[in-house]
Amino acid sequence: MKIEIYCDESCSEVLFDKKAHNFFILGSLWMPAEFREEFKADIKEIRKEHNYFLEIKWNKVSPKFLEFYKSLINYFFSSENLRFRALAVESEKIDLVKFHEGDAELSYYKFYYQLLRNWILDFNEYNIFLDYKVNKERTRLKKLKEALDNSSLTSIISNIQSIHSKESTGIQFVDLLIGAVNAKFNNKVKIEGSKSEIIKSIEQKIGKEISATSRSEYKFNIFRIQLQGGW
């Protein structure tokens, strides 16, 4: 099967300043490649229904657009073709010197590897899209592809590329989902308000608070990585 993966991140400042946030969050939306056009058409219809034509972003969740964003959450959980996986990295446990050659950018892509590798399955083909980022080392995406290729010799990583979020409905959708994860892990949501309503909508769907899940969680998976080993 051909799979497409759309990725985004939140709170990467912790790679330079551990006190900036408690957690660094990476997120990914997975879908069959053949579903992409249907996905884009469905989101376009939801946009029309709610008269929303801005970029989909967690930071744009507001009382005015609450019903639109609730519709997106309902759509995600009602679709058999969409899966979400996030990686939560505790900032205080990141050791750039010991594990990442003192290089924050290297750690960024090593964490992306951890986000993706356990869902890369044998005999599938993957096309991966990351939100655009300027790198000081130009081979970062190539090396990430090589690492993922080596992690499963019977799967195919056909391409990894970075694109601007405004060009990708998938990356925009990830921004919404990791926004909710970030808000919970970094305690950034008020008890009342539109963003708390979105979080409640997700928690109603998953039947518990947004938190780390088991390895086997299929739909809304959150991997709180133990940097000294373990799940």
Secondary structure, DSSP 8 states (H G I E B T S, - for coil): -EEEEEEEEE-GGGGT-TTS-SEEEEEEEEEEGGGHHHHHHHHHHHHHHHT--S---GGG--GGGHHHHHHHHHHHHH-TT-EEEEEEEEGGG--HHHHSTT-HHHHHHHHHHHHHHTT--TT-EEEEEEE----SSTTHHHHHHHHHHHH-TTSEEEEEEEE-GGG-HHHHHHHHHHHHHHHHHTT---SSSHHHHHHHHHHHHHTS-S----TT--SEEEEE--TTS--
